[in-house]
């Protein structure tokens, strides 16, 4: 398997899209869209770190 084949089968994780200002109702929901976004960012960072281990910089 070539490097280009590996890149297509193991693409770099993409960061999550932040919520729009209108996505939050500012009513103190127990599970706010900003909380969900922060969880997604944490998962993204873990996935990116693992991906970088599999794809070290030249």
C-alpha positions in Angstrom: 0.0 0.0 0.0 1.5 3.4 -1.0 1.4 6.5 1.1 -1.4 8.0 -1.1 -3.5 4.8 -0.7 -3.0 5.0 3.1 -4.0 8.7 3.1 -7.3 7.9 1.3 -8.1 5.1 3.7 -7.0 6.9 6.8 -7.8 10.6 6.2 -6.9 13.3 8.7 -9.7 14.0 11.2 -11.6 17.2 10.5 -12.4 19.6 13.4 -16.0 19.9 14.4 -18.0 23.0 13.3 -18.6 25.4 16.2 -22.2 26.1 17.0 -23.8 29.2 15.6 -24.7 31.9 18.1 -28.3 31.2 17.3 -27.9 27.5 18.2 -27.7 28.3 21.9 -30.9 29.5 23.6 -29.1 30.9 26.7 -31.6 29.3 29.1 -29.1 27.2 31.0 -29.9 23.8 29.4 -28.3 20.9 31.3 -26.6 19.8 28.0 -25.9 23.0 26.0 -24.8 23.0 22.4 -21.5 24.5 23.7 -21.0 21.5 26.0 -21.6 19.1 23.1 -19.2 21.1 20.9 -16.5 21.0 23.7 -16.9 17.2 23.9 -16.6 17.0 20.1 -13.4 19.1 20.2 -11.9 16.8 22.8 -12.7 13.7 20.7 -11.3 15.5 17.6 -8.0 16.3 19.5 -7.7 12.6 20.6 -8.4 11.4 17.0 -5.9 13.9 15.6 -3.2 12.9 18.0 -3.7 9.2 17.1 -3.7 10.1 13.4 -0.4 12.0 13.8 1.2 9.0 15.4 0.2 6.9 12.4 1.3 9.7 10.0 4.5 11.2 11.4 5.7 14.4 9.8 8.6 13.9 7.3 
